[in-house]
Amino acid sequence: MKLGRILAAACAVVALASGVAMATPSTQIWIPSPDVKGFKELHIDIDNYARFASKATAGTDMYNIGLSAGVLPLENLKLEVGVDFLRQDIEVLDNHPFYFNAKLGTPEDAFGIKGLPAFAVGAYNLGTYDKPEANGLSTRQNIVYGLVGKTFPIIGRLSAGGYYGSERALANGTNQKNNNSGVMASWDRSMPEISDKLWLAVDYMSGNNANGEVSVGGSWAFNKNISLIVGAVFFNPFYNPSQGESIPGGKPTLTTQIDIAF
């Protein structure tokens, strides 16, 4: 999710291509999960993404504080809404740091139907600024997505779906079109064989834009209200850049994500 301060037009292209506004709903490591918060569940997320590399082309670090809540008083149909305050050390982006998200979904076995997968639809990275014709900047990625998730014995949960976002906001330096849609997929599993507090996950997002990635990580629950995710995000690992071109999203990051539930 990042890059150094914009000093010239050329630097701006690199920075905006590597900057990522990840205003997140309930997630795996990076992508949304099929989980939706229940009524009156309130969460504060404190997320950090730090680059493994320090080069100017690596991208900037990202710091995010998010607030999300379940707002629908139903057992089989849940709705969560959220807002994030995001800093990326990119001046033009940090001038517009607020992003919004929402997710509607059903849990597994909803409505008494045994074996029914979980379903979720939502939107995130709903920014507040859109003037690419003036300075090349749009924070309105406006990514809408759908996911299906199913838990299997021993294997864990498999989730898959797709997304579609703003073409102009998700464009990068050389790929101005056809990089605003793709697939999302993930595996996650609690690890009671080791500890009931441990959870592991792998997720993937395609698209050759600033959000495309493969992530791996795990979570440790200190108690029922506080958990910590530690993982690594590898942006667009299958992307083959042309000479002198940076990878959309930048170099890999180490992520730590603290979740505090009320």
BELDATA-V647465 format. One record per backbone hydrogen bond with DSSP energy under -1.0 kcal/mol. NH is the residue of the N-H (numbers start at 1). CO is the residue of the C=O. If there is no record, write none. Layout:
((NH	CO) (NH	CO))
//
This chain:
((2	18) (3	59) (12	8) (13	9) (14	10) (15	11) (16	12) (17	13) (18	14) (19	15) (23	21) (24	22) (28	31) (33	26) (40	70) (41	38) (43	68) (44	260) (45	66) (46	258) (47	64) (48	256) (49	62) (50	254) (52	252) (58	55) (62	49) (63	87) (64	47) (65	85) (66	45) (67	83) (68	43) (69	81) (70	41) (71	79) (74	72) (78	105) (80	103) (81	69) (82	101) (83	67) (84	99) (85	65) (86	97) (87	63) (94	90) (95	91) (96	93) (99	84) (100	126) (101	82) (102	123) (103	80) (104	121) (105	78) (106	119) (109	116) (110	107) (113	110) (116	113) (118	149) (119	106) (120	147) (121	104) (122	145) (123	102) (124	143) (125	23) (126	100) (127	125) (131	137) (134	131) (135	131) (136	132) (139	129) (141	139) (142	125) (143	124) (144	164) (145	122) (146	162) (147	120) (148	160) (149	118) (150	158) (152	156) (155	153) (156	152) (157	188) (158	150) (159	186) (160	148) (161	184) (162	146) (163	182) (164	144) (165	180) (166	141) (170	166) (172	175) (182	163) (184	161) (185	204) (186	159) (187	202) (188	157) (189	200) (191	198) (194	191) (195	191) (198	195) (199	219) (200	189) (201	217) (202	187) (203	215) (204	185) (205	213) (206	183) (212	209) (213	205) (214	234) (215	203) (216	232) (217	201) (218	230) (219	199) (220	228) (221	197) (222	226) (223	226) (227	259) (228	220) (229	257) (230	218) (231	255) (232	216) (233	253) (234	214) (239	236) (245	242) (249	17) (250	247) (251	58) (253	233) (254	50) (255	231) (256	48) (257	229) (258	46) (259	227) (260	44) (261	225) (262	42))
//
